[in-house]
């Protein structure tokens, strides 16, 4: 087995990182700071478009993770490997929850970059409101998990365990 992830895994990881970090930071920006309605609308449009396009990429990422596995370079102890596996499972599960609740909370068709629209699924605002609340909570936990993931990688790098090269170009 290789000491690096496969090329599709590397590409999907960095595309995922870019979309998720953008959507998380811009979503928190809209929620926490005062801004004009035009900016909020633009960020909402971009986030809905990006994350809708991201759904099949996320499914592909899961498939490649299952199909290709991870590098076998023995950089981590057994305990660290188990913690990393648990962390990745939490990240993937949380990302799936964010994506599902994001779709389920919609109260109007999903306009994807002005190219096409997807119908919204639920018409009962009490149900979409529930999914909206769950979406907000899952976005907050995803933010925490992302910070933890980045800190773990930095910590290992500083300890001489170059995990980042596994995902390098």
Secondary structure, 3 states (H helix, E strand, C coil): CCCCCCHHHHHHHHHHHHHHHHHHHHHHHHHHCCCCHHHHHHHHHHHHHHHHHHHHHHHHHHHHHHHHCCCCCCCCCHHHHHHHHHHHHHHHHHHHHHHHHHHHCCCCCEEECCCEEECCCCCCHHHHHHHHHHHHHHHHHHHHHHHHHHHHHHHHHHCCCCHHHHHCC
